[in-house]
């Protein structure tokens, strides 16, 4: 069906298009039909064809389209309907709904939505008492439609009315009026719903619709005390399995309305009704009926969570609220393992946060009273949570799917149990740790009873959750805990993992109590050899080496030996090998230079030998991976090997006895890099066109430069030369990023400046050649190039005074890069211009190019604002505009006038008047950058035709 003239929107054509949409196998024909039907639906002819499509002989799909067209016309084109037609339209809709009451359900719903839209547009003046009239119309006897069908049609109409209000496009002032009018109509709805729910002979389907209707009306903030009787009836409905789910939704929706906390008396009446569900809850759990237990738990939690403050304040009812809290505790500890045979416990956890926040927000005296009642409850909560965190038996765990295991891991850690424990610590404090320690001590010293590893693991896990984020350095139970750890019989991977993570969480404490290192370090080194404990053992060693490095020299040779052994045996995956190298970097940083060099030699030699062998081989995929792995190990080692920190560290971590004399001579990292430099060049020469190998080489130097800073100076000229050769042969983004790092650190050093200047000029001219050949295929190079230019302007603007630098060409490349579709590239380019423009004042070549070609930049910026670039980049373009305004005001005034005079630029959607306003607003703001961003956002919406639409709301 092709879109033609309005005359084509006939009943026959609509039916043909619908046939095409539903039954044509060709997807393009379907899409064409869909487009054409959307046009038909909004055409003036829709008023004629929609009624014909609703005739009884038509099939439901066609009737549905007719009803939808009606709804579209009423909801979106209300202004086109003459006032004198309102009543006719109303009467027609009423009779259609009565006819479809026993017809197709989907058509009935659309007709109800259409009538709801009509009512909302006419209320309150043109149709006062709309809802009462609806109720009255459908309660009248007569016609060939049976009473039950009419009743269901009325309930459908009443249910869609508030829903249609929520999504309607009424202007703001009308929304308030209509909401008020609907609120007043509740008095007509309430008795009807009440009567239908209480009638003994009401069929379950009718009752279910009543409950849905209540759920819909409470969205309008119907006062809780005005729906009290209905909520009671909902509680009664919970005993009927057919109504259970809809009753739960209705109750939860009603008590979750923000307004309902004002009606404390009603809330107090609800508490005993919720408590009465405990028997049903226990039965459901006994019978393994998860849906019922989940529903009851939702009700208890929504009452507790939404109203804990209001209910806490009713001091004389403290016992009934405590009973509700205990009911929620029962739901938290619901039997079974999450997520396999229960999913309810996680629903309850936000309640515990809310209750704690409410208690802690009372003034001191009141708080003390509440704490007396609720501290024991929270201690019980800790027991319940640790019980829920326990692993199932080994056999059961083995039967879980990998997805279930992952969900259980998340439930224990990030989202639920671990976070809740950490939060509860704020209320219970040090006493919580003592409590956990006593339990663990009893478990591990009790010779009578055999304890399961699951029990021990959960208690340790509790400790670890708290120690990971809370400073436990002042807790007096940690020495005891460290003493207990070696007594644990570690016969299981999960337990071993938790032991490791617990030691890792205590790394800062160990730095203050180095004497305890000897009791836990052997456990960590032993675990390093177990591939199943890879993540936990390596991350724990890394934490210990980072936090305790000044206490580790006595253990250093042992740590290095064990690490070397596991690296050679290839026990760990790549990322753990990299962490292990970082750990060794921290460890070596605290040793005297000659020891560092000795250790580095033994650690790196096997890799260097391997690299030499690999460098001779013909490149292939497997030796490429090996090369990248070795280069990665070196760069991770150099990331953390930082001897300059030794002089800076003082105070508790490095007391005078341990202080290391200031290091003399070259930095050990530089010594090693100089030894392997030739080898790296050989590797590069073979792999120059492989971006991953080049990246891995650049990473070694980038990490070293970042860590060593000015100590890297001896390597600057060698590295600059190598980078220049690399980039000239095959340009790659990673070489530009490394150049940027060098410019950042060494551009201001007189001695190191000549090689850096030469390198900067070389990579700039090579990149300009890429621009001449067509840069579209290299957005990453363009991105890195723009960042490099911005960095140069920031650190050493003199670079732009050089005869060898073609400032004009760089400027033009920037203008071209602004039009790239890749957001990161455009961001970097905007950054370049905001660094460049302020130098109009002090760098003549910059002043010259801005004067001659600045208008091109402005045109590119306006084009982007006009709709060429993503809306998410408007802040960056606004910054460039602000910069031009601040530093080239007179020029910008002329350019803006000239540019915006062109018809249809930067968008055909903006008028000359709107362009003038924009121009004046921008030129006025020379100090307030935030304001310019707002002006640009506003203007870009107008240019894109989105102003005042729901899309605009994303801003």
JODAJO-V62546 format. One record per pair of residues at least 12 apart in sequence whose C-alpha atoms are under 7 Angstrom apart, sorted by the first residue. I is the first residue (numbers start at 1). J is the second residue. If there is no record, write none. Layout:
<<I;J> <I;J>>
This chain:
<<1;17> <1;32> <1;33> <1;36> <2;32> <2;36> <3;36> <9;40> <9;45> <10;49> <11;49> <14;37> <15;62> <17;33> <17;37> <20;33> <21;33> <21;34> <41;69> <42;73> <46;69> <50;66> <50;67> <50;69> <50;70> <51;66> <53;66> <54;66> <60;104> <60;107> <63;107> <64;106> <64;107> <67;107> <67;110> <67;111> <68;110> <70;114> <71;113> <71;114> <74;114> <74;117> <74;118> <75;117> <93;115> <97;111> <97;112> <98;150> <101;149> <101;150> <101;153> <102;149> <109;156> <112;156> <112;157> <112;160> <113;160> <113;164> <116;157> <116;160> <116;161> <116;164> <117;164> <120;178> <123;178> <124;178> <124;181> <129;185> <131;185> <131;188> <132;185> <132;188> <135;154> <138;150> <138;151> <138;154> <152;206> <155;209> <155;210> <155;213> <158;213> <159;212> <159;213> <159;216> <162;216> <162;217> <162;220> <163;216> <183;222> <193;210> <194;230> <197;233> <208;243> <208;246> <211;246> <211;247> <211;250> <212;246> <212;250> <214;250> <215;249> <215;250> <215;253> <215;254> <218;253> <218;254> <221;257> <221;259> <223;260> <224;260> <224;263> <225;263> <225;266> <228;266> <231;251> <234;247> <234;251> <248;295> <248;299> <251;299> <252;299> <252;302> <255;302> <255;303> <256;302> <256;306> <261;307> <261;310> <264;310> <274;300> <275;324> <281;293> <281;296> <290;342> <294;344> <297;331> <300;328> <301;328> <301;348> <301;351> <304;351> <305;351> <305;354> <308;355> <309;358> <328;348> <331;344> <331;345> <332;345> <332;348> <333;345> <333;384> <333;388> <338;408> <339;404> <339;407> <339;408> <340;404> <346;416> <375;428> <382;421> <385;417> <386;458> <386;459> <386;462> <389;412> <389;458> <390;454> <390;455> <390;458> <391;454> <418;465> <421;465> <421;466> <422;465> <422;466> <430;475> <434;477> <436;459> <437;477> <437;481> <440;456> <440;459> <444;488> <453;495> <457;495> <457;498> <460;498> <460;502> <461;498> <464;501> <464;502> <464;505> <467;505> <467;506> <468;505> <473;509> <493;532> <497;533> <497;536> <500;524> <500;536> <500;537> <500;540> <501;536> <501;540> <503;540> <504;540> <504;543> <504;544> <507;543> <507;544> <507;547> <508;547> <510;548> <511;547> <511;548> <511;653> <514;551> <524;537> <524;541> <525;562> <529;566> <529;571> <531;571> <531;572> <534;572> <534;576> <535;576> <538;576> <538;579> <538;580> <539;579> <541;583> <542;579> <542;580> <542;582> <542;583> <545;583> <545;586> <545;587> <546;583> <546;586> <549;586> <549;587> <549;590> <550;590> <550;654> <553;591> <564;603> <578;632> <578;633> <578;636> <581;633> <581;636> <581;637> <582;636> <582;637> <582;639> <582;640> <584;637> <585;637> <585;638> <585;640> <585;641> <586;640> <586;641> <588;641> <589;641> <589;642> <589;643> <590;643> <590;646> <593;663> <593;668> <597;668> <607;630> <611;627> <612;679> <615;682> <615;683> <628;693> <628;696> <631;696> <631;697> <631;700> <632;696> <634;700> <635;699> <635;700> <635;703> <638;669> <638;703> <638;704> <639;703> <639;704> <639;707> <642;707> <642;708> <646;660> <647;662> <667;711> <670;712> <688;730> <689;730> <691;732> <695;734> <698;734> <698;735> <698;738> <702;738> <702;741> <709;745> <716;752> <717;755> <720;755> <720;756> <720;759> <723;735> <724;759> <724;762> <724;763> <727;763> <728;766> <732;781> <733;780> <733;781> <733;784> <736;784> <736;785> <736;788> <737;784> <740;788> <740;791> <743;756> <743;792> <744;791> <744;795> <747;795> <747;796> <748;796> <761;804> <761;805> <771;813> <779;825> <782;825> <783;824> <783;825> <783;828> <786;828> <786;829> <786;832> <787;828> <787;832> <789;832> <790;831> <790;832> <790;835> <793;835> <793;836> <794;835> <801;843> <801;845> <807;845> <807;846> <808;849> <814;829> <815;857> <815;860> <817;829> <818;860> <827;876> <830;876> <830;877> <830;880> <833;880> <834;879> <834;880> <834;883> <837;883> <837;884> <837;887> <838;887> <855;895> <859;899> <861;877> <862;906> <863;906> <865;940> <866;906> <866;907> <866;940> <866;943> <866;944> <867;940> <867;943> <867;944> <874;936> <874;937> <875;933> <878;932> <878;933> <878;936> <882;926> <882;929> <882;932> <885;923> <885;926> <886;926> <896;919> <900;915> <907;943> <909;943> <909;945> <910;942> <910;943> <918;939>>
